[in-house]
Amino acid sequence: MRRPFLYSGFWYGLGGGLIAWLLVNGALSLLRGPVQQLAGLYGSGFNLSALGAATSLLLLALSTTLGLLGSWLAVGRHLDAIQPS
């Protein structure tokens, strides 16, 4: 009974993680130049870098896990509500 909802939670979590990854990398690429210019004005060597492979995989794994957990909890609550006393 739970399996189709868990599949949906998996895909929603993975999709949300991919969107978050795209937004973070997009923001970093847009801000990289201005931050580098500002750091140069202060004589700093600060540099923004994109997410690494390990961090990206961790982001996707955590978002997928949160999607699965959310769907598990939601289905559990609904199943508990319809079970006879």
PyMOL Python script that loads the backbone (N, CA, C, O; Angstrom):
from pymol import cmd

cmd.read_pdbstr("""\
ATOM      1  N   MET A   1       0.811  -1.192   0.000  1.00  0.00           N
ATOM      2  CA  MET A   1       0.000   0.000   0.000  1.00  0.00           C
ATOM      3  C   MET A   1       0.861   1.266   0.000  1.00  0.00           C
ATOM      4  O   MET A   1       0.508   2.258  -0.637  1.00  0.00           O
ATOM      5  N   ARG A   2       1.967   1.233   0.699  1.00  0.00           N
ATOM      6  CA  ARG A   2       2.817   2.420   0.803  1.00  0.00           C
ATOM      7  C   ARG A   2       3.725   2.617  -0.409  1.00  0.00           C
ATOM      8  O   ARG A   2       4.147   3.739  -0.691  1.00  0.00           O
ATOM      9  N   ARG A   3       4.023   1.550  -1.117  1.00  0.00           N
ATOM     10  CA  ARG A   3       5.063   1.590  -2.135  1.00  0.00           C
ATOM     11  C   ARG A   3       4.867   2.687  -3.191  1.00  0.00           C
ATOM     12  O   ARG A   3       5.830   3.402  -3.471  1.00  0.00           O
ATOM     13  N   PRO A   4       3.696   2.864  -3.788  1.00  0.00           N
ATOM     14  CA  PRO A   4       3.568   3.927  -4.795  1.00  0.00           C
ATOM     15  C   PRO A   4       3.822   5.321  -4.217  1.00  0.00           C
ATOM     16  O   PRO A   4       4.370   6.191  -4.894  1.00  0.00           O
ATOM     17  N   PHE A   5       3.420   5.523  -2.966  1.00  0.00           N
ATOM     18  CA  PHE A   5       3.634   6.820  -2.339  1.00  0.00           C
ATOM     19  C   PHE A   5       5.114   7.033  -2.011  1.00  0.00           C
ATOM     20  O   PHE A   5       5.620   8.152  -2.087  1.00  0.00           O
ATOM     21  N   LEU A   6       5.795   5.958  -1.648  1.00  0.00           N
ATOM     22  CA  LEU A   6       7.232   6.072  -1.404  1.00  0.00           C
ATOM     23  C   LEU A   6       7.978   6.374  -2.692  1.00  0.00           C
ATOM     24  O   LEU A   6       8.937   7.147  -2.687  1.00  0.00           O
ATOM     25  N   TYR A   7       7.551   5.776  -3.793  1.00  0.00           N
ATOM     26  CA  TYR A   7       8.165   6.105  -5.082  1.00  0.00           C
ATOM     27  C   TYR A   7       7.965   7.579  -5.410  1.00  0.00           C
ATOM     28  O   TYR A   7       8.886   8.246  -5.881  1.00  0.00           O
ATOM     29  N   SER A   8       6.764   8.084  -5.159  1.00  0.00           N
ATOM     30  CA  SER A   8       6.503   9.509  -5.405  1.00  0.00           C
ATOM     31  C   SER A   8       7.382  10.381  -4.511  1.00  0.00           C
ATOM     32  O   SER A   8       7.945  11.377  -4.966  1.00  0.00           O
ATOM     33  N   GLY A   9       7.495  10.005  -3.248  1.00  0.00           N
ATOM     34  CA  GLY A   9       8.354  10.758  -2.337  1.00  0.00           C
ATOM     35  C   GLY A   9       9.800  10.751  -2.779  1.00  0.00           C
ATOM     36  O   GLY A   9      10.499  11.759  -2.672  1.00  0.00           O
ATOM     37  N   PHE A  10      10.252   9.595  -3.284  1.00  0.00           N
ATOM     38  CA  PHE A  10      11.616   9.499  -3.799  1.00  0.00           C
ATOM     39  C   PHE A  10      11.831  10.474  -4.946  1.00  0.00           C
ATOM     40  O   PHE A  10      12.811  11.218  -4.962  1.00  0.00           O
ATOM     41  N   TRP A  11      10.915  10.468  -5.904  1.00  0.00           N
ATOM     42  CA  TRP A  11      11.086  11.325  -7.085  1.00  0.00           C
ATOM     43  C   TRP A  11      10.932  12.798  -6.745  1.00  0.00           C
ATOM     44  O   TRP A  11      11.658  13.633  -7.284  1.00  0.00           O
ATOM     45  N   TYR A  12       9.991  13.134  -5.855  1.00  0.00           N
ATOM     46  CA  TYR A  12       9.851  14.530  -5.443  1.00  0.00           C
ATOM     47  C   TYR A  12      11.095  15.002  -4.693  1.00  0.00           C
ATOM     48  O   TYR A  12      11.557  16.123  -4.904  1.00  0.00           O
ATOM     49  N   GLY A  13      11.635  14.162  -3.826  1.00  0.00           N
ATOM     50  CA  GLY A  13      12.848  14.523  -3.103  1.00  0.00           C
ATOM     51  C   GLY A  13      14.036  14.691  -4.032  1.00  0.00           C
ATOM     52  O   GLY A  13      14.806  15.644  -3.905  1.00  0.00           O
ATOM     53  N   LEU A  14      14.183  13.763  -4.967  1.00  0.00           N
ATOM     54  CA  LEU A  14      15.288  13.865  -5.925  1.00  0.00           C
ATOM     55  C   LEU A  14      15.129  15.094  -6.810  1.00  0.00           C
ATOM     56  O   LEU A  14      16.100  15.801  -7.079  1.00  0.00           O
ATOM     57  N   GLY A  15      13.905  15.347  -7.260  1.00  0.00           N
ATOM     58  CA  GLY A  15      13.666  16.534  -8.095  1.00  0.00           C
ATOM     59  C   GLY A  15      13.926  17.824  -7.339  1.00  0.00           C
ATOM     60  O   GLY A  15      14.506  18.764  -7.881  1.00  0.00           O
ATOM     61  N   GLY A  16      13.495  17.866  -6.083  1.00  0.00           N
ATOM     62  CA  GLY A  16      13.759  19.043  -5.260  1.00  0.00           C
ATOM     63  C   GLY A  16      15.245  19.246  -5.023  1.00  0.00           C
ATOM     64  O   GLY A  16      15.731  20.377  -5.016  1.00  0.00           O
ATOM     65  N   GLY A  17      15.965  18.147  -4.830  1.00  0.00           N
ATOM     66  CA  GLY A  17      17.414  18.242  -4.652  1.00  0.00           C
ATOM     67  C   GLY A  17      18.110  18.740  -5.908  1.00  0.00           C
ATOM     68  O   GLY A  17      19.047  19.535  -5.830  1.00  0.00           O
ATOM     69  N   LEU A  18      17.654  18.274  -7.069  1.00  0.00           N
ATOM     70  CA  LEU A  18      18.242  18.745  -8.327  1.00  0.00           C
ATOM     71  C   LEU A  18      17.973  20.228  -8.548  1.00  0.00           C
ATOM     72  O   LEU A  18      18.849  20.964  -9.002  1.00  0.00           O
ATOM     73  N   ILE A  19      16.752  20.666  -8.226  1.00  0.00           N
ATOM     74  CA  ILE A  19      16.434  22.089  -8.361  1.00  0.00           C
ATOM     75  C   ILE A  19      17.282  22.917  -7.397  1.00  0.00           C
ATOM     76  O   ILE A  19      17.779  23.981  -7.768  1.00  0.00           O
ATOM     77  N   ALA A  20      17.449  22.438  -6.168  1.00  0.00           N
ATOM     78  CA  ALA A  20      18.284  23.141  -5.194  1.00  0.00           C
ATOM     79  C   ALA A  20      19.728  23.201  -5.669  1.00  0.00           C
ATOM     80  O   ALA A  20      20.386  24.232  -5.533  1.00  0.00           O
ATOM     81  N   TRP A  21      20.227  22.090  -6.229  1.00  0.00           N
ATOM     82  CA  TRP A  21      21.596  22.058  -6.740  1.00  0.00           C
ATOM     83  C   TRP A  21      21.772  23.065  -7.865  1.00  0.00           C
ATOM     84  O   TRP A  21      22.773  23.781  -7.910  1.00  0.00           O
ATOM     85  N   LEU A  22      20.804  23.124  -8.773  1.00  0.00           N
ATOM     86  CA  LEU A  22      20.874  24.086  -9.878  1.00  0.00           C
ATOM     87  C   LEU A  22      20.834  25.524  -9.370  1.00  0.00           C
ATOM     88  O   LEU A  22      21.583  26.372  -9.855  1.00  0.00           O
ATOM     89  N   LEU A  23      19.971  25.804  -8.404  1.00  0.00           N
ATOM     90  CA  LEU A  23      19.877  27.157  -7.867  1.00  0.00           C
ATOM     91  C   LEU A  23      21.162  27.579  -7.155  1.00  0.00           C
ATOM     92  O   LEU A  23      21.631  28.705  -7.323  1.00  0.00           O
ATOM     93  N   VAL A  24      21.722  26.679  -6.368  1.00  0.00           N
ATOM     94  CA  VAL A  24      22.958  27.010  -5.636  1.00  0.00           C
ATOM     95  C   VAL A  24      24.106  27.235  -6.614  1.00  0.00           C
ATOM     96  O   VAL A  24      24.835  28.220  -6.495  1.00  0.00           O
ATOM     97  N   ASN A  25      24.272  26.337  -7.573  1.00  0.00           N
ATOM     98  CA  ASN A  25      25.362  26.512  -8.530  1.00  0.00           C
ATOM     99  C   ASN A  25      25.141  27.727  -9.421  1.00  0.00           C
ATOM    100  O   ASN A  25      26.101  28.407  -9.786  1.00  0.00           O
ATOM    101  N   GLY A  26      23.883  28.010  -9.778  1.00  0.00           N
ATOM    102  CA  GLY A  26      23.595  29.210 -10.556  1.00  0.00           C
ATOM    103  C   GLY A  26      23.927  30.475  -9.784  1.00  0.00           C
ATOM    104  O   GLY A  26      24.527  31.402 -10.328  1.00  0.00           O
ATOM    105  N   ALA A  27      23.534  30.513  -8.502  1.00  0.00           N
ATOM    106  CA  ALA A  27      23.833  31.676  -7.671  1.00  0.00           C
ATOM    107  C   ALA A  27      25.336  31.841  -7.484  1.00  0.00           C
ATOM    108  O   ALA A  27      25.847  32.960  -7.522  1.00  0.00           O
ATOM    109  N   LEU A  28      26.042  30.738  -7.283  1.00  0.00           N
ATOM    110  CA  LEU A  28      27.499  30.821  -7.127  1.00  0.00           C
ATOM    111  C   LEU A  28      28.172  31.333  -8.395  1.00  0.00           C
ATOM    112  O   LEU A  28      29.118  32.118  -8.327  1.00  0.00           O
ATOM    113  N   SER A  29      27.688  30.893  -9.541  1.00  0.00           N
ATOM    114  CA  SER A  29      28.315  31.354 -10.787  1.00  0.00           C
ATOM    115  C   SER A  29      28.005  32.824 -11.043  1.00  0.00           C
ATOM    116  O   SER A  29      28.837  33.539 -11.601  1.00  0.00           O
ATOM    117  N   LEU A  30      26.822  33.288 -10.645  1.00  0.00           N
ATOM    118  CA  LEU A  30      26.493  34.705 -10.811  1.00  0.00           C
ATOM    119  C   LEU A  30      27.272  35.592  -9.843  1.00  0.00           C
ATOM    120  O   LEU A  30      27.630  36.719 -10.185  1.00  0.00           O
ATOM    121  N   LEU A  31      27.535  35.091  -8.644  1.00  0.00           N
ATOM    122  CA  LEU A  31      28.201  35.895  -7.626  1.00  0.00           C
ATOM    123  C   LEU A  31      29.724  35.782  -7.641  1.00  0.00           C
ATOM    124  O   LEU A  31      30.414  36.571  -6.996  1.00  0.00           O
ATOM    125  N   ARG A  32      30.239  34.816  -8.365  1.00  0.00           N
ATOM    126  CA  ARG A  32      31.686  34.575  -8.344  1.00  0.00           C
ATOM    127  C   ARG A  32      32.481  35.814  -8.756  1.00  0.00           C
ATOM    128  O   ARG A  32      33.439  36.185  -8.078  1.00  0.00           O
ATOM    129  N   GLY A  33      32.096  36.450  -9.851  1.00  0.00           N
ATOM    130  CA  GLY A  33      32.824  37.641 -10.335  1.00  0.00           C
ATOM    131  C   GLY A  33      32.752  38.809  -9.375  1.00  0.00           C
ATOM    132  O   GLY A  33      33.795  39.346  -9.005  1.00  0.00           O
ATOM    133  N   PRO A  34      31.556  39.232  -8.950  1.00  0.00           N
ATOM    134  CA  PRO A  34      31.485  40.354  -8.009  1.00  0.00           C
ATOM    135  C   PRO A  34      32.185  40.087  -6.672  1.00  0.00           C
ATOM    136  O   PRO A  34      32.805  40.988  -6.108  1.00  0.00           O
ATOM    137  N   VAL A  35      32.091  38.867  -6.169  1.00  0.00           N
ATOM    138  CA  VAL A  35      32.762  38.551  -4.902  1.00  0.00           C
ATOM    139  C   VAL A  35      34.273  38.591  -5.081  1.00  0.00           C
ATOM    140  O   VAL A  35      34.992  39.067  -4.203  1.00  0.00           O
ATOM    141  N   GLN A  36      34.748  38.099  -6.201  1.00  0.00           N
ATOM    142  CA  GLN A  36      36.188  38.129  -6.465  1.00  0.00           C
ATOM    143  C   GLN A  36      36.683  39.570  -6.596  1.00  0.00           C
ATOM    144  O   GLN A  36      37.771  39.903  -6.124  1.00  0.00           O
ATOM    145  N   GLN A  37      35.882  40.420  -7.237  1.00  0.00           N
ATOM    146  CA  GLN A  37      36.249  41.823  -7.380  1.00  0.00           C
ATOM    147  C   GLN A  37      36.256  42.518  -6.014  1.00  0.00           C
ATOM    148  O   GLN A  37      37.167  43.294  -5.724  1.00  0.00           O
ATOM    149  N   LEU A  38      35.271  42.254  -5.187  1.00  0.00           N
ATOM    150  CA  LEU A  38      35.209  42.845  -3.855  1.00  0.00           C
ATOM    151  C   LEU A  38      36.363  42.351  -2.984  1.00  0.00           C
ATOM    152  O   LEU A  38      36.971  43.135  -2.255  1.00  0.00           O
ATOM    153  N   ALA A  39      36.661  41.071  -3.059  1.00  0.00           N
ATOM    154  CA  ALA A  39      37.778  40.528  -2.273  1.00  0.00           C
ATOM    155  C   ALA A  39      39.088  41.141  -2.729  1.00  0.00           C
ATOM    156  O   ALA A  39      39.971  41.385  -1.908  1.00  0.00           O
ATOM    157  N   GLY A  40      39.234  41.400  -4.043  1.00  0.00           N
ATOM    158  CA  GLY A  40      40.446  42.043  -4.547  1.00  0.00           C
ATOM    159  C   GLY A  40      40.610  43.453  -4.017  1.00  0.00           C
ATOM    160  O   GLY A  40      41.732  43.890  -3.764  1.00  0.00           O
ATOM    161  N   LEU A  41      39.503  44.177  -3.842  1.00  0.00           N
ATOM    162  CA  LEU A  41      39.584  45.533  -3.300  1.00  0.00           C
ATOM    163  C   LEU A  41      40.112  45.540  -1.870  1.00  0.00           C
ATOM    164  O   LEU A  41      40.755  46.501  -1.447  1.00  0.00           O
ATOM    165  N   TYR A  42      39.844  44.489  -1.137  1.00  0.00           N
ATOM    166  CA  TYR A  42      40.327  44.385   0.241  1.00  0.00           C
ATOM    167  C   TYR A  42      41.643  43.622   0.347  1.00  0.00           C
ATOM    168  O   TYR A  42      42.160  43.412   1.444  1.00  0.00           O
ATOM    169  N   GLY A  43      42.175  43.215  -0.780  1.00  0.00           N
ATOM    170  CA  GLY A  43      43.444  42.488  -0.778  1.00  0.00           C
ATOM    171  C   GLY A  43      43.305  41.071  -0.249  1.00  0.00           C
ATOM    172  O   GLY A  43      44.266  40.507   0.275  1.00  0.00           O
ATOM    173  N   SER A  44      42.140  40.500  -0.379  1.00  0.00           N
ATOM    174  CA  SER A  44      41.890  39.158   0.124  1.00  0.00           C
ATOM    175  C   SER A  44      41.959  38.154  -1.022  1.00  0.00           C
ATOM    176  O   SER A  44      41.695  38.503  -2.172  1.00  0.00           O
ATOM    177  N   GLY A  45      42.304  36.949  -0.719  1.00  0.00           N
ATOM    178  CA  GLY A  45      42.348  35.889  -1.717  1.00  0.00           C
ATOM    179  C   GLY A  45      41.101  35.024  -1.698  1.00  0.00           C
ATOM    180  O   GLY A  45      41.114  33.902  -2.206  1.00  0.00           O
ATOM    181  N   PHE A  46      40.014  35.539  -1.112  1.00  0.00           N
ATOM    182  CA  PHE A  46      38.775  34.777  -1.004  1.00  0.00           C
ATOM    183  C   PHE A  46      38.231  34.463  -2.391  1.00  0.00           C
ATOM    184  O   PHE A  46      38.244  35.308  -3.286  1.00  0.00           O
ATOM    185  N   ASN A  47      37.750  33.227  -2.552  1.00  0.00           N
ATOM    186  CA  ASN A  47      37.236  32.801  -3.849  1.00  0.00           C
ATOM    187  C   ASN A  47      36.045  31.874  -3.634  1.00  0.00           C
ATOM    188  O   ASN A  47      36.101  30.951  -2.821  1.00  0.00           O
ATOM    189  N   LEU A  48      34.966  32.132  -4.374  1.00  0.00           N
ATOM    190  CA  LEU A  48      33.817  31.229  -4.330  1.00  0.00           C
ATOM    191  C   LEU A  48      34.057  30.075  -5.283  1.00  0.00           C
ATOM    192  O   LEU A  48      34.531  30.274  -6.402  1.00  0.00           O
ATOM    193  N   SER A  49      33.737  28.885  -4.849  1.00  0.00           N
ATOM    194  CA  SER A  49      33.872  27.733  -5.739  1.00  0.00           C
ATOM    195  C   SER A  49      32.561  26.963  -5.760  1.00  0.00           C
ATOM    196  O   SER A  49      31.775  27.020  -4.815  1.00  0.00           O
ATOM    197  N   ALA A  50      32.341  26.246  -6.846  1.00  0.00           N
ATOM    198  CA  ALA A  50      31.116  25.467  -7.009  1.00  0.00           C
ATOM    199  C   ALA A  50      31.114  24.289  -6.040  1.00  0.00           C
ATOM    200  O   ALA A  50      32.140  23.952  -5.451  1.00  0.00           O
ATOM    201  N   LEU A  51      29.955  23.674  -5.887  1.00  0.00           N
ATOM    202  CA  LEU A  51      29.857  22.498  -5.031  1.00  0.00           C
ATOM    203  C   LEU A  51      30.676  21.356  -5.624  1.00  0.00           C
ATOM    204  O   LEU A  51      30.653  21.130  -6.834  1.00  0.00           O
ATOM    205  N   GLY A  52      31.380  20.657  -4.789  1.00  0.00           N
ATOM    206  CA  GLY A  52      32.143  19.506  -5.232  1.00  0.00           C
ATOM    207  C   GLY A  52      31.237  18.303  -5.456  1.00  0.00           C
ATOM    208  O   GLY A  52      30.045  18.340  -5.152  1.00  0.00           O
ATOM    209  N   ALA A  53      31.813  17.250  -5.986  1.00  0.00           N
ATOM    210  CA  ALA A  53      31.035  16.047  -6.286  1.00  0.00           C
ATOM    211  C   ALA A  53      30.481  15.408  -5.015  1.00  0.00           C
ATOM    212  O   ALA A  53      29.329  14.974  -4.987  1.00  0.00           O
ATOM    213  N   ALA A  54      31.295  15.350  -3.970  1.00  0.00           N
ATOM    214  CA  ALA A  54      30.843  14.729  -2.722  1.00  0.00           C
ATOM    215  C   ALA A  54      29.713  15.541  -2.088  1.00  0.00           C
ATOM    216  O   ALA A  54      28.737  14.969  -1.603  1.00  0.00           O
ATOM    217  N   THR A  55      29.839  16.852  -2.089  1.00  0.00           N
ATOM    218  CA  THR A  55      28.803  17.705  -1.529  1.00  0.00           C
ATOM    219  C   THR A  55      27.522  17.620  -2.348  1.00  0.00           C
ATOM    220  O   THR A  55      26.425  17.608  -1.791  1.00  0.00           O
ATOM    221  N   SER A  56      27.659  17.562  -3.662  1.00  0.00           N
ATOM    222  CA  SER A  56      26.489  17.446  -4.537  1.00  0.00           C
ATOM    223  C   SER A  56      25.755  16.131  -4.298  1.00  0.00           C
ATOM    224  O   SER A  56      24.527  16.104  -4.224  1.00  0.00           O
ATOM    225  N   LEU A  57      26.507  15.048  -4.179  1.00  0.00           N
ATOM    226  CA  LEU A  57      25.884  13.755  -3.906  1.00  0.00           C
ATOM    227  C   LEU A  57      25.223  13.734  -2.531  1.00  0.00           C
ATOM    228  O   LEU A  57      24.155  13.144  -2.365  1.00  0.00           O
ATOM    229  N   LEU A  58      25.847  14.369  -1.552  1.00  0.00           N
ATOM    230  CA  LEU A  58      25.252  14.451  -0.223  1.00  0.00           C
ATOM    231  C   LEU A  58      23.949  15.239  -0.265  1.00  0.00           C
ATOM    232  O   LEU A  58      22.967  14.849   0.367  1.00  0.00           O
ATOM    233  N   LEU A  59      23.933  16.336  -0.999  1.00  0.00           N
ATOM    234  CA  LEU A  59      22.714  17.131  -1.148  1.00  0.00           C
ATOM    235  C   LEU A  59      21.594  16.309  -1.769  1.00  0.00           C
ATOM    236  O   LEU A  59      20.462  16.334  -1.287  1.00  0.00           O
ATOM    237  N   LEU A  60      21.905  15.585  -2.830  1.00  0.00           N
ATOM    238  CA  LEU A  60      20.894  14.762  -3.491  1.00  0.00           C
ATOM    239  C   LEU A  60      20.432  13.605  -2.602  1.00  0.00           C
ATOM    240  O   LEU A  60      19.246  13.278  -2.575  1.00  0.00           O
ATOM    241  N   ALA A  61      21.357  12.992  -1.883  1.00  0.00           N
ATOM    242  CA  ALA A  61      20.992  11.881  -1.002  1.00  0.00           C
ATOM    243  C   ALA A  61      20.101  12.357   0.142  1.00  0.00           C
ATOM    244  O   ALA A  61      19.118  11.696   0.480  1.00  0.00           O
ATOM    245  N   LEU A  62      20.437  13.494   0.736  1.00  0.00           N
ATOM    246  CA  LEU A  62      19.628  14.008   1.843  1.00  0.00           C
ATOM    247  C   LEU A  62      18.252  14.455   1.373  1.00  0.00           C
ATOM    248  O   LEU A  62      17.261  14.222   2.066  1.00  0.00           O
ATOM    249  N   SER A  63      18.172  15.088   0.217  1.00  0.00           N
ATOM    250  CA  SER A  63      16.865  15.521  -0.276  1.00  0.00           C
ATOM    251  C   SER A  63      15.993  14.321  -0.628  1.00  0.00           C
ATOM    252  O   SER A  63      14.787  14.342  -0.385  1.00  0.00           O
ATOM    253  N   THR A  64      16.583  13.286  -1.192  1.00  0.00           N
ATOM    254  CA  THR A  64      15.829  12.074  -1.507  1.00  0.00           C
ATOM    255  C   THR A  64      15.357  11.387  -0.223  1.00  0.00           C
ATOM    256  O   THR A  64      14.224  10.909  -0.152  1.00  0.00           O
ATOM    257  N   THR A  65      16.213  11.339   0.776  1.00  0.00           N
ATOM    258  CA  THR A  65      15.844  10.744   2.055  1.00  0.00           C
ATOM    259  C   THR A  65      14.715  11.524   2.719  1.00  0.00           C
ATOM    260  O   THR A  65      13.805  10.931   3.298  1.00  0.00           O
ATOM    261  N   LEU A  66      14.772  12.844   2.639  1.00  0.00           N
ATOM    262  CA  LEU A  66      13.699  13.657   3.209  1.00  0.00           C
ATOM    263  C   LEU A  66      12.386  13.437   2.464  1.00  0.00           C
ATOM    264  O   LEU A  66      11.323  13.416   3.084  1.00  0.00           O
ATOM    265  N   GLY A  67      12.445  13.273   1.143  1.00  0.00           N
ATOM    266  CA  GLY A  67      11.240  12.974   0.379  1.00  0.00           C
ATOM    267  C   GLY A  67      10.638  11.638   0.775  1.00  0.00           C
ATOM    268  O   GLY A  67       9.424  11.523   0.947  1.00  0.00           O
ATOM    269  N   LEU A  68      11.489  10.626   0.921  1.00  0.00           N
ATOM    270  CA  LEU A  68      11.006   9.312   1.358  1.00  0.00           C
ATOM    271  C   LEU A  68      10.422   9.367   2.766  1.00  0.00           C
ATOM    272  O   LEU A  68       9.360   8.799   3.023  1.00  0.00           O
ATOM    273  N   LEU A  69      11.107  10.046   3.667  1.00  0.00           N
ATOM    274  CA  LEU A  69      10.633  10.148   5.045  1.00  0.00           C
ATOM    275  C   LEU A  69       9.297  10.890   5.107  1.00  0.00           C
ATOM    276  O   LEU A  69       8.391  10.489   5.837  1.00  0.00           O
ATOM    277  N   GLY A  70       9.187  11.955   4.350  1.00  0.00           N
ATOM    278  CA  GLY A  70       7.936  12.703   4.335  1.00  0.00           C
ATOM    279  C   GLY A  70       6.774  11.885   3.807  1.00  0.00           C
ATOM    280  O   GLY A  70       5.673  11.933   4.355  1.00  0.00           O
ATOM    281  N   SER A  71       7.018  11.138   2.749  1.00  0.00           N
ATOM    282  CA  SER A  71       5.938  10.315   2.206  1.00  0.00           C
ATOM    283  C   SER A  71       5.599   9.166   3.151  1.00  0.00           C
ATOM    284  O   SER A  71       4.430   8.800   3.271  1.00  0.00           O
ATOM    285  N   TRP A  72       6.587   8.592   3.820  1.00  0.00           N
ATOM    286  CA  TRP A  72       6.339   7.520   4.792  1.00  0.00           C
ATOM    287  C   TRP A  72       5.453   8.029   5.933  1.00  0.00           C
ATOM    288  O   TRP A  72       4.496   7.367   6.337  1.00  0.00           O
ATOM    289  N   LEU A  73       5.789   9.213   6.442  1.00  0.00           N
ATOM    290  CA  LEU A  73       4.998   9.774   7.539  1.00  0.00           C
ATOM    291  C   LEU A  73       3.588  10.136   7.094  1.00  0.00           C
ATOM    292  O   LEU A  73       2.628   9.888   7.824  1.00  0.00           O
ATOM    293  N   ALA A  74       3.452  10.713   5.919  1.00  0.00           N
ATOM    294  CA  ALA A  74       2.129  11.112   5.436  1.00  0.00           C
ATOM    295  C   ALA A  74       1.243   9.903   5.197  1.00  0.00           C
ATOM    296  O   ALA A  74       0.073   9.907   5.582  1.00  0.00           O
ATOM    297  N   VAL A  75       1.781   8.874   4.570  1.00  0.00           N
ATOM    298  CA  VAL A  75       0.995   7.672   4.316  1.00  0.00           C
ATOM    299  C   VAL A  75       0.641   6.990   5.628  1.00  0.00           C
ATOM    300  O   VAL A  75      -0.474   6.495   5.790  1.00  0.00           O
ATOM    301  N   GLY A  76       1.572   6.961   6.556  1.00  0.00           N
ATOM    302  CA  GLY A  76       1.295   6.358   7.859  1.00  0.00           C
ATOM    303  C   GLY A  76       0.165   7.057   8.593  1.00  0.00           C
ATOM    304  O   GLY A  76      -0.683   6.404   9.202  1.00  0.00           O
ATOM    305  N   ARG A  77       0.151   8.368   8.538  1.00  0.00           N
ATOM    306  CA  ARG A  77      -0.924   9.116   9.198  1.00  0.00           C
ATOM    307  C   ARG A  77      -2.271   8.829   8.548  1.00  0.00           C
ATOM    308  O   ARG A  77      -3.273   8.656   9.241  1.00  0.00           O
ATOM    309  N   HIS A  78      -2.298   8.779   7.224  1.00  0.00           N
ATOM    310  CA  HIS A  78      -3.565   8.522   6.535  1.00  0.00           C
ATOM    311  C   HIS A  78      -4.039   7.086   6.752  1.00  0.00           C
ATOM    312  O   HIS A  78      -5.236   6.845   6.911  1.00  0.00           O
ATOM    313  N   LEU A  79      -3.118   6.146   6.758  1.00  0.00           N
ATOM    314  CA  LEU A  79      -3.512   4.758   7.018  1.00  0.00           C
ATOM    315  C   LEU A  79      -4.024   4.573   8.431  1.00  0.00           C
ATOM    316  O   LEU A  79      -4.978   3.828   8.655  1.00  0.00           O
ATOM    317  N   ASP A  80      -3.397   5.248   9.391  1.00  0.00           N
ATOM    318  CA  ASP A  80      -3.869   5.172  10.774  1.00  0.00           C
ATOM    319  C   ASP A  80      -5.257   5.771  10.916  1.00  0.00           C
ATOM    320  O   ASP A  80      -6.059   5.313  11.729  1.00  0.00           O
ATOM    321  N   ALA A  81      -5.541   6.806  10.114  1.00  0.00           N
ATOM    322  CA  ALA A  81      -6.839   7.477  10.218  1.00  0.00           C
ATOM    323  C   ALA A  81      -7.976   6.627   9.642  1.00  0.00           C
ATOM    324  O   ALA A  81      -9.121   6.776  10.069  1.00  0.00           O
ATOM    325  N   ILE A  82      -7.689   5.747   8.692  1.00  0.00           N
ATOM    326  CA  ILE A  82      -8.768   4.976   8.085  1.00  0.00           C
ATOM    327  C   ILE A  82      -8.920   3.578   8.664  1.00  0.00           C
ATOM    328  O   ILE A  82      -9.871   2.875   8.320  1.00  0.00           O
ATOM    329  N   GLN A  83      -8.018   3.161   9.525  1.00  0.00           N
ATOM    330  CA  GLN A  83      -8.127   1.832  10.117  1.00  0.00           C
ATOM    331  C   GLN A  83      -9.238   1.807  11.161  1.00  0.00           C
ATOM    332  O   GLN A  83      -9.370   2.734  11.960  1.00  0.00           O
ATOM    333  N   PRO A  84     -10.028   0.752  11.148  1.00  0.00           N
ATOM    334  CA  PRO A  84     -11.121   0.675  12.141  1.00  0.00           C
ATOM    335  C   PRO A  84     -10.583   0.495  13.554  1.00  0.00           C
ATOM    336  O   PRO A  84      -9.529  -0.105  13.762  1.00  0.00           O
ATOM    337  N   SER A  85     -11.314   1.017  14.503  1.00  0.00           N
ATOM    338  CA  SER A  85     -10.892   0.930  15.913  1.00  0.00           C
ATOM    339  C   SER A  85     -11.248  -0.403  16.505  1.00  0.00           C
ATOM    340  O   SER A  85     -10.970  -0.652  17.678  1.00  0.00           O
TER     341      SER A  85
END
""", "prot")
cmd.dss("prot")
cmd.show_as("cartoon", "prot")
cmd.util.cbc("prot")
cmd.orient("prot")
